[in-house]
């Protein structure tokens, strides 16, 4: 939300650089970002 107000660019997990201009909840998640997020470790596995 802060980036939308200040106009600061964000970098998505897939590497895309963008400036949010609308509510991100209204848009689908990038398939590549979703894949990267799901493959990320959730911390130490015991």
C-alpha positions, 0 to 999 in steps of 0.5 A: 500500500505504501508503494502505491501512495509514494509511487515507489517501484516494487520488484516481484519474485519473478523479477518484474519491476512495477509501480502499483496503481490499484488495489493488488487484491483485485488482480491475479497472482503471476503464475511464475511468482506463485511457483517461486513462492511455493518453492521457497523454504519456510524455515528450518525443517526438523 
